[in-house]
Amino acid sequence: MKEKMKSQTTKTAALVIALIMVFTLTACGGSDTSIEPALIATPEPTPEPVTVATPEPAPELTPGPTPEPEPEPDPIVSVHTRGLFPYAFSAEDIFGNTVTEQTMGEKELFFVYRWATWCGACVAGFPGIARMIEQYEDRAGFIMLLLDMDNASGAISLLENYGIPNTSAVVSVDGRDTFDTGLPFMVTLETGFIPEAVVMDAQGNVLRHISGGGQDYATILGILISQPELLLDGDVGVWADKSVFAPGERINLAVTNLTQEHRDSHAWVGIYREPANPNDEWEDTGVWGYIHTIGIFTSFIQDGILTEPGNYEIRVGVVPNAGEQLFIATFPFTISG
C-alpha cells in the first residue's frame, strides 16, 4: 500500500515500543413479572355475568445497560502441519532424563538453538528465548543444543536464572552427540559460530537460519507461525504480535524485506491515529524512528506510550527525494476502550 505524504520536518527521536491484555466489561439486568386478574362474583338470586377486574398496569421496567461484547481474541491461524520432531533421536538431557522426538509432542515448528555456557552472546539471548517459549510453547518445540555438556549444572543454573522453563516443550541435550552432523539442520548450524539457531517445520524443512547474537527470536518465530509470507522476498511488510491492545500495553513489531535502497532512502516507521472526522488526515502520534537495518527491523512500543483508545496504523515510509515522503507498508491495530 503506497500513498504520498506531505513533507514533514526531519524527526530526531528514536522509536519506542510496547504486549497485550484486553479487559472486558459485563453487565446484566432485567426481570420477569406476571400479574393474574382477580375474579369478582355478584350476589344471588339473579345471576349476573362474571366480570373481570382490570388489573393495575405493571410498572414499566427500565432496561438495564446492554452488556458490552467481550473483545474477540485474534484468530490463531495455523499455516503449518503439526507433527513430531522430524528426526528420530534418543538422548539424556541435562537433567538426566531420557528424551526422544516424542517428548515435545506434535508441534507446528521447531526452534533449535546452539549455545555454550561460556558464550556471553548466547546467554544474552536467553530473555528473548524465555519470552518466545512462554508465547509459543503450545505451537512450537524448542531444542537447546549445549556444546559444553560437561558443565550441565552450570547450564541448568543459567536456564533457571533467565526463566527458561523445564517443560516438555523444551529439550536441552548435548549439542555434539545427540544428532548426526550430516542431518540438514545440523549442516546449516555448522558455521563455526555461536549462538546459532534454525527454525524448521515438522517435515524437516529449514525455514530460517538465524546466526549471531542480538536477535529477536520471539518476533521472528511469531512471523513464521502467523505470517510466514512476510519473510519471503518481495514487498516490505509490517508485523505486530496482535491487532488489539490494551491502553499502554507493549507492542512488538517487525518490518520485513528491507533493502539497502530502503535504508539509503531514509526509511522510517511511525504510528498514526484515525481522526474523529473522517475528512481529516490521520494524526501523527509522534511515536516514530528511523530504520537503520536491512532484512528485518524488529522493535517495540514500550509500555505506557499509546494509551488513548482508537484505531491506529503502523506506517513504514521512505524519503526517495528531498521534500518527499512515501508510505510503503502499513499495519492497522486498535487500542481498546
N, C-alpha and C positions, 0 to 999 in steps of 0.2 A: 504494500500500500504506500503510495507516494503522493505527496502534495507539497506545494511550495509554501514556504513560510515567509512572513515579513522579516526583515533584517532585525537582528537583536544585538544589543551591546554584548561585547565579549564578557563571558562569565568567568569567575575565578574561584568558585568554591568547588569542593570535592564531593562526589556523590556519597550521601549517607543512606544507609539502607536498613529494612525490618521484616515473622512466622505466625501462626494463626490460632484464633479462638473465635467462635461465633456464639454470642449469647442470645437467648430466646426469651420472649415474653409470652405468658399464657394467662388467660382469664376465662372465667366461666360464669354463667348466670342463667336465670330463667327458672320458673317453677310451673307446676301444673295444678289448676284449681277447677273443681266441678261443683255446681250447685243444683240440688234437686228441688223442684217446685213442691209447695205444701198443698195437700188436698183438704177442701172445706166442704162439709155436708150441710144441707138446710134441714129444719125440724119437720117431723111428721105432723098431720096425716098426708098433706099434699106433697107428693114427691116433686122436687124441682131438679132441673138438670144440674149435674155436678159441674161446678165451676173450678177453674184453676187460678189460683192467685198468681199474679205476675211477680216473678221474683225480682228483688232488687238487683240492678245490674252489678256485675262483679267489677271491682275497681280495675281500671286498665293498668296492666303491668308495664313498667318501663323496662325495656330490654337492657340486659347488661352489656358491657362492652364486648365487641366482637373480638374473639381471640386472634392475635396476630399469628400468621403461619410461621412455623419454625423454618429458618433458612435451610434450604436443601443443601446437603453436602455436595461438594464437587464430585461428579461421577468418576468412578475408577474404571477406566477403560483399559482392558487387557489387550495388548498388541502382540504378546508373546505366548507361546505354548508352554504350559507348566511341565516340568519333568525333573527327574533326578539329576544330580551332577553327572555330566556326560561321560566321565571316565571312572571306571571301577577302581577302588583303592581300599586298602585296609591298613591302618596305622595307629600308633599310640599318640594321643595328643599330649600337650604339655602338662595336663592334669593327671596323666596316667590312664586315661580311658581309651578303650578301643573305639575308633570311629571309622565309618565307611561312607560310601556315596549315599547310603540310605539315611545317614544321620541328620542331614539338613532337611530331609523331606523333599517334596516336589516344589520347585520354585520356577519363576519366570526367567530370572537372570542369576548369574553367579559372579561375585566380585572376589578376585584373588589378589592378595597383597603380599609382596615380597619385602621382608624387613629384617633388621637385626637390632638387638638391644643397644649396641654401641653407636648406632646411626642416629644422630640428632635430628636430621631431616625426616627420618622415618617416624620417630616418636612425635615430632611436631605435627604430623598429620593425624594423630590419634583423636583429638577433639572432633574433627570433622568426620572421622570414621565412626566415632561413637554416635554422633548425631544421625549419620546415614543409617546405621543399624537400627536405631530407635524408630526412624521413619519408615524403613522399608523391609524389616526382617520378615514380615508376613509374605513378601513377594520376592525377596532375593536371599540367596545363601552367601555366606562370607567365609573365605578360607584365608587364614593368616599363615603364610609360609615363613617360618623362623629360620634364619641362617645359622644362628649360634644356639643350637638345641641344648648344648651343654650348660647353658645359663637359663634353663627353663624357669627356675624360681624367680630370677630377675625379670623374665618376660611376664610371668604371672603378676608380679607387683606392678609393672608398668600398665598392663591391661586394666587392672583393678583401679589404679590411681587415676586413669583417664576415663573411667566409666564405660569401658568396652565390656559388654556383658558376657557371662559364661552361659550362653543358651545353646539350644540345639541348632540354631541358625548360624552359629559361629564355630568354626573348626580351626584350631591352632595346632599345626603339625610341623614336622621337620621339613624345611624348605629345600633340602638336598636329596633326601632319600624317599619321600612319600610318592613322588611321581616320576615316571620315565622322562628324562630330559628331552627325548625325541617327540613327545606329545606336542601338538601345535601350539597350545597356550604356553607351554614351558619354553619352547623355542622363541616365542615372542618375548618372553620375560628375560631371556638370556642375553642382555645387552652389556652386562658387566657393571651396571649402575643400580643403586637403590636409593630411595624407595622406587618401586615399580608396581604397577597394577594392570590387570586386564579385566574387562567385563565380557563375559560370554553368555550365550543363551544355552538352553537345555539340549541343543543339538551339537554344541561344541564350537559354534561359530564365534570367533573373537570379534566383538562389536566395537571395542575401544581399547587401545593401549595407552596407558597414562604413565609417563616417565618423569621422574624428578619430584622434588618436594614442592610445597606451596600450592598443591592442587585442591580445588573444591570438589572433593569426591561426591559429596551428597548431591550437589547440583547436577553434576554430570550423570550420576545414576538416575536421578529424578527425570532428567530429559530422556534418557534411554528407556525408562519404564513408560513414560506417558506420551512423549512426542519425539520418538527417535528420528523422524524425518527431518527435524531441525538440525541434526548433526550431519546430514548429507550435504554434498556440495550443492550450492545453489544460492538463493537469495538470503539476505540477512534475516534472521528470525529472533523473536523475543520469547523467553520462557519465564514463568514465575511458578512457585511451588503450589499456589492455589489461585482462585479467582475471586474469592470473597474473604475479606479480612475484618477482624475486629478493630475498632479505633485504636491507633497507636501500636498495632502489632507489627512485628518484624516481617519484612517481605524479602524473600530470597529471589534473586532474578539472574538471568543469564542472557547474553546476546551472542548469537552463534554466526558462524561463517563470515567473520570479519577478515578483511584482507588488508594488505599494505596500502592499497589505494584508499580504503576507508580511513585508515589511520592518517595518511597524508592529507586527507580532506577534512581533518579535524572532527572525527566522529564524536558524537556526544549522546548521552541518554538523559532524559528528563521526565518529570511527572506532570501531567496536565489534568485539570479537573473540569468536568462538564458544567457549563453555566446554567443558572436558573432560567434565563431567557434563551431559548434555542436559537435565536437570531444572533446572539453574541458569540464571540470567539471563545474557545476553551481557555481556561485560566492557567497560566504558568505558575505552578506552586513554588517555584524557587528551589525545588529538590532536583538536583541535576549534577552532572560532572562529565569531564572529557574521558574518552576511551583511548587508552594508550597501548592496547594489546591487539594482536591479530589472532584469528582462530576463534577462541571462546573468551568472552569477558564475563566474569562472574562477580557479583557484588551483592549488597543488601541495603535495604532501607531500614535503619535501626529503629528500635522500639521508641515510641513516643513522638514520632515525627508526623505521620499522617493520621490525624485524629478526627477530622470532620467527615461525617457520613456523606456519601455521594458516589457518583460514578467517575472513574479515573481512567487514564491511559498512561502506560509506559511508552514513551516515544523515543525512537532512535533517529538521529539526524546527522547530516553531514553539511559541510560548507564547501561546495565544489568550486565556487568562485567568490571573490571578495564581495561582501554585502549580500550574499545569497545563502539561504538555509533551505534544506530539503529533507523532509521526513522519508525514511526508507523502511521502517518497520514499526508496528505498534502492538501492544498487548492490553486489552481492556480488563479492568478489575473494579471491584466495588468495596467501599468501606461501609460496613453495615451500621444501621442506626439503632 
